[in-house]
Amino acid sequence: MSQDEKVRVSGEETRADPAAPILPTVNPAVEKSEPPKPSVHPAVYIAAWIALSSSVIVFNKYILDPKKLNFPFPIFLTTWHLVFATFMTQCLARFTTVLDSRKNVPMTGRVYLRAIVPIGAFFSMSLICGNVAYLYLSVSFIQMLKATTPVAVLLSTWALGMAPPNMRTLLNVSAIVFGVIIASVGEIKFVMIGFLIQVAGIMFEAIRLTMVQRLLSGSEFKMDPLVSLYYFAPACAIMNGVLCLFMELPKLGMTDLYRVGLFTLLLNAVVAFGLNVAVVLLIGKTSSLVLTLSGVLKDILLVACSMIIFHDPVSPLQAFGYSIALGGLVYYKLGSEKIREYVAEGGRSWADYGQRHPVMRKLIVLGMALLGFIVLLTAIAPSVAPSYDPSGYAKNTLGSLMAAKAGH
């Protein structure tokens, strides 16, 4: 190679000691680190919340229903739930770190008496009215009435000065009221006293939610549902206990407790407390759409369970009205823009699924059409042929044939 030619020289330097160990190019600690453990899927929290929420309602109705366990002491049952919740939250506060966030709440005796106790009073009345209503109304009809809770909360915020009245918002929730009115007209087992008690319970719950919203509006009073229960349960248990002492305890005997079963009452309280834990776990895990649709699904499942377990009839008019109320509820909670956005996204996903699985898409459409046809037939059958009796028709036909044969 001539001197004029350019010699390409490597940038690597010659190692001084070939016997020296070679340093690794990859960090061993990073290379050997364990992969992150998979977190629990949000669907698990949603399923737990739906299951526990539905179980509490059905369980309470099963205990109080005269045709089931026949335990007509709703105030005692509510008091028992609150006493158990007080015991459990105190244990969690002392032996675990679950309720450590309570230490960030500037709770004093004055704040407790002026804020917690009044809210607890409305909470107690809401729970009592909700349980008393089970003595008169079906679970399905109660769930239909509860669909008006957002409307009651809206009116309560206006009445207490939390927000200025807005006629457009009132118009948006009018579909809920209209649907519930239709469902009430279609209710077969309508009992006025039960209806008024449930409406009172909804009003108490709306005022409680508004007062909680006002309390939590300050940055220093941020509490999750479990911490709220830690503060509210003792006050509510004392107030309910006083009412129970004068109204139900003189009539309550050990035979009533043994008829229901002590283990049943314990399990009932465990399920009720588990619902509060499920709500805490669910917060922040899902979007507003999923929470709204999960609530609607829970209400529909409760209506179905009421029909299966307690044989509560649901008329076609009632189902129609409840469908309007649920649609209005979804529209009120999400808004038109969010609904359009989710519908467009769902349409794109459905089209993409159809391209990847055309056969399955056709089967799903066919199955949904068949299911809708069966539901429609089930709804209109009692009105189309209310007195049709196949056995009677067969007897009349056979009698006519026998008479004609005897005439010949």
Secondary structure, 3 states (H helix, E strand, C coil): CCCCCCCCCCCCCCCCCCCCCCCCCCCHHHHCCCCCCCCCCHHHHHHHHHHHHHHHHHHHHHHHCCCCCCCCCHHHHHHHHHHHHHHHHHHHHHHCCCCHHHHHCCCCHHHHHHHHHHHHHHHHHHHHHHHHHCCCCCHHHHHHHHCCHHHHHHHHHHHCCCCCCCHHHHHHHHHHHHHHHHHHHHCCCCCHHHHHHHHHHHHHHHHHHHHHHHHHCCCCCCCCHHHHHHHHHHHHHHHHHHHHHHHCHHHCCHHHHHHHCHHHHHHHHHHHHHHHHHHHHHCCCCCHHHHHHHHHHHHHHHHHHHHHHCCCCCCHHHHHHHHHHHHHHHHHHHCHHHHHHHHHHHHHHHHHHHHHCHHHHHHHHHHHHHHHHHHHHHHHHHHHCCCCCHHHHHHHHHHHHHHHHHHC
